């Protein structure tokens, strides 16, 4: 069984992501993470946000959102992982995926 869900809508507008995230949150009991959009993740009440290397840097986002909002980040190299972990603002680090769904 799934233990979490990540909502990925790369080309969608913020309002569309927000509406779908709210629907998802109301229909599942597992944590929901919004991809790329810290503002939407916070506004819709999701469990967290998953950031890529080209998204908002995690430090300024952490300064704006409550600590209970988990911040995860994708890394492509061990060096990026080290930087993310040493930052003190990241809750999870995701290495590159070898499988795309």
C-alpha positions, -999 to 999 in steps of 0.1 A, spaced: 0 0 0 12 35 -7 26 54 22 26 89 6 16 106 -27 34 133 -47 13 155 -69 32 164 -100 17 189 -125 47 205 -141 28 227 -166 -3 235 -146 -11 269 -131 -10 274 -94 -48 275 -90 -52 242 -108 -26 225 -87 -42 240 -55 -77 227 -64 -65 192 -73 -43 190 -42 -72 200 -20 -94 173 -36 -66 147 -31 -60 157 5 -97 153 13 -99 118 -3 -68 101 11 -53 94 45 -17 93 35 6 123 33 4 144 1 34 163 -12 31 189 -39 59 190 -65 78 222 -72 53 247 -56 61 255 -20 34 283 -20 7 259 -32 19 231 -7 16 256 22 -17 272 10 -35 239 5 -24 223 37 -4 195 22 22 176 42 51 190 22 67 201 -10 93 184 -32 117 207 -49 140 203 -78 173 219 -83 157 246 -105 129 255 -81 129 280 -53 159 274 -30 148 256 2 163 281 27 141 311 18 111 288 16 118 274 51 120 309 64 84 315 52 66 283 60 58 265 93 83 239 103 56 212 100 56 216 62 82 191 51 107 202 24 122 176 2 147 181 -26 159 161 -56 197 159 -60 217 147 -89 251 143 -74 265 134 -40 278 169 -37 243 183 -40 231 159 -14 258 170 10 249 206 5 212 199 10 218 179 42 242 205 57 217 233 50 196 223 80 164 232 62 157 200 42 136 172 57 144 146 29 168 142 0 158 122 -31 186 108 -53 179 106 -91 152 82 -100 160 53 -123 123 47 -130 98 71 -145 61 64 -144 
